[in-house]
Amino acid sequence: MNNNYLASVNKVVTYFNQSGNRKVFVVDLGLIHPEVEGWGGRYHPGYQTHYRMGWELASFISANTGWELLKRPLIATECVF
């Protein structure tokens, strides 16, 4: 939910990559934006933040594996009832 540890995580990933393990990655999903995405319970990210981060992670995995993203799931505000 914050980037306090991102520099340390990047160092660990760099260490493993330089040691020959190219299967270790870091994905920076950015910060939460409560003024835009809203809050979940007790100041945790809300569903919009989870959706965005999930989509960013899936896109990263797809780009690095060649696996196709089949379709973008709908968010609640796009569903027609």
Order of alpha helices (4+ residues) and beta strands (2+ residues): alpha-alpha-alpha
